[in-house]
Amino acid sequence: MKRQDLDDLVRLRRARDRMDRDYAEPLDVPALARGALMSPGHFSRSFRAAFGESPYSYLMTRRIERAKALLRRGDLTVTEVCIAVGCTSLGSFSSRFTQLVGESPSAYRGRDHDHGAAIPACMAKIYTRPVRNGEASVAARP
């Protein structure tokens, strides 16, 4: 592997870490690309090649993952959760949530989540992580 390829991979990992950490911030591909010292097009292509999905899809998956945790608490409205995770459009948030989870945010919030109360948080995170291109098609988890 060439040195430039390794440097790009390090910058891509930093961008992914930034999305994991700052998911609620207004992040977009041009800003992430600037941080990675790449053009937006090169950044998007390289990110997809390295991680198997576009930067936008990765960021939205992180946002939906956090939204699920907030909705399980039950003390915030769907709109409040949408804003808390960095989404600016309730419609886009609801559509992506439904696509990844298989039910609307309101239905997810209204469902009983007590069965997971005894599960350690580290395991709950793994169990409830949205899975792109598959979770919605799988039968609802107990």
C-alpha positions as CSV (number, residue, x, y, z in Angstrom):
1,M,0.0,0.0,0.0
2,K,1.3,3.4,-0.9
3,R,2.1,6.0,1.7
4,Q,-0.6,8.4,0.2
5,D,-3.2,5.6,0.6
6,L,-2.3,5.1,4.2
7,D,-2.5,8.8,4.9
8,D,-5.9,9.0,3.2
9,L,-7.1,6.1,5.3
10,V,-5.9,7.8,8.5
11,R,-7.8,11.0,7.5
12,L,-10.9,8.9,6.6
13,R,-10.9,7.2,10.0
14,R,-10.6,10.6,11.7
15,A,-13.6,11.8,9.7
16,R,-15.6,8.7,10.7
17,D,-14.6,9.3,14.4
18,R,-15.8,12.9,14.1
19,M,-19.1,11.7,12.8
20,D,-19.3,9.2,15.7
21,R,-18.5,11.9,18.2
22,D,-20.2,15.0,16.7
23,Y,-23.2,13.3,15.1
24,A,-25.6,16.1,16.4
25,E,-23.5,18.9,14.8
26,P,-24.3,20.2,11.3
27,L,-21.9,18.0,9.4
28,D,-21.8,17.8,5.6
29,V,-19.6,16.2,3.1
30,P,-17.7,19.4,2.1
31,A,-16.9,20.1,5.8
32,L,-15.8,16.6,6.4
33,A,-13.8,16.6,3.2
34,R,-12.0,19.8,4.2
35,G,-11.1,18.2,7.5
36,A,-9.7,15.2,5.7
37,L,-7.7,17.5,3.2
38,M,-9.6,16.0,0.2
39,S,-12.0,17.3,-2.4
40,P,-15.7,16.4,-1.6
41,G,-15.8,13.9,-4.5
42,H,-12.6,12.2,-3.6
43,F,-13.6,12.1,0.0
44,S,-17.0,10.5,-0.8
45,R,-15.5,7.9,-3.1
46,S,-12.7,7.0,-0.7
47,F,-15.1,6.8,2.3
48,R,-17.4,4.5,0.5
49,A,-14.4,2.3,-0.7
50,A,-13.0,2.2,2.9
51,F,-16.2,1.7,4.9
52,G,-18.8,0.3,2.5
53,E,-21.3,3.2,2.6
54,S,-21.4,6.9,1.8
55,P,-20.5,9.5,4.5
56,Y,-24.1,10.7,4.6
57,S,-25.4,7.1,5.2
58,Y,-22.9,6.5,7.9
59,L,-23.8,9.7,9.7
60,M,-27.5,9.1,9.4
61,T,-27.0,5.6,10.8
62,R,-25.2,7.0,13.9
63,R,-28.0,9.6,14.3
64,I,-30.7,6.9,14.1
65,E,-28.7,4.8,16.6
66,R,-28.7,7.6,19.1
67,A,-32.3,8.5,18.3
68,K,-33.4,4.9,19.3
69,A,-31.7,5.3,22.7
70,L,-33.5,8.7,23.3
71,L,-36.8,7.3,22.1
72,R,-36.6,4.3,24.4
73,R,-36.3,6.7,27.4
74,G,-39.7,8.0,26.5
75,D,-39.3,11.5,27.9
76,L,-38.7,13.4,24.6
77,T,-41.1,13.9,21.7
78,V,-40.1,12.6,18.3
79,T,-39.5,16.2,17.2
80,E,-37.2,16.8,20.2
81,V,-35.3,13.7,19.4
82,C,-35.0,14.6,15.7
83,I,-33.4,18.0,16.7
84,A,-31.2,16.4,19.5
85,V,-29.5,14.1,17.0
86,G,-28.8,16.8,14.5
87,C,-31.5,16.3,11.9
88,T,-33.2,19.4,10.6
89,S,-36.1,17.8,8.8
90,L,-38.6,15.8,10.7
91,G,-39.9,14.2,7.5
92,S,-36.4,13.0,6.4
93,F,-35.6,11.8,9.9
94,S,-38.8,9.8,10.1
95,S,-38.3,8.3,6.7
96,R,-34.7,7.2,7.4
97,F,-35.7,5.9,10.8
98,T,-38.5,3.8,9.3
99,Q,-36.2,2.6,6.6
100,L,-33.5,1.5,9.0
101,V,-35.6,0.3,11.9
102,G,-38.7,-1.0,10.2
103,E,-41.2,1.1,12.2
104,S,-41.9,4.8,12.6
105,P,-40.2,6.8,15.4
106,S,-43.6,7.3,17.1
107,A,-44.3,3.5,17.0
108,Y,-40.8,2.8,18.3
109,R,-41.2,5.3,21.1
110,G,-44.6,4.0,22.1
111,R,-43.5,0.3,22.2
112,D,-42.6,-1.3,25.6
113,H,-38.8,-1.4,26.0
114,D,-38.7,-2.8,29.5
115,H,-37.5,-6.2,28.2
116,G,-34.1,-4.6,27.6
117,A,-33.7,-3.0,31.0
118,A,-31.7,-5.9,32.4
119,I,-29.3,-5.9,29.4
120,P,-25.9,-4.1,30.1
121,A,-25.6,-0.9,28.1
122,C,-22.7,-2.2,26.0
123,M,-24.7,-5.2,24.8
124,A,-27.9,-3.1,24.3
125,K,-25.9,-0.8,22.0
126,I,-24.9,-3.8,19.8
127,Y,-28.4,-5.3,19.9
128,T,-30.2,-2.1,18.9
129,R,-27.7,-0.7,16.4
130,P,-29.4,0.0,13.1
131,V,-28.2,-2.3,10.3
132,R,-28.2,-0.7,6.8
133,N,-30.1,-2.6,4.1
134,G,-31.4,-5.3,6.4
135,E,-32.9,-4.4,9.7
136,A,-36.2,-3.2,8.3
137,S,-36.7,-6.4,6.3
138,V,-36.1,-8.6,9.3
139,A,-39.1,-9.5,11.5
140,A,-39.4,-7.2,14.5
141,R,-37.2,-8.1,17.4
142,P,-38.8,-9.2,20.7
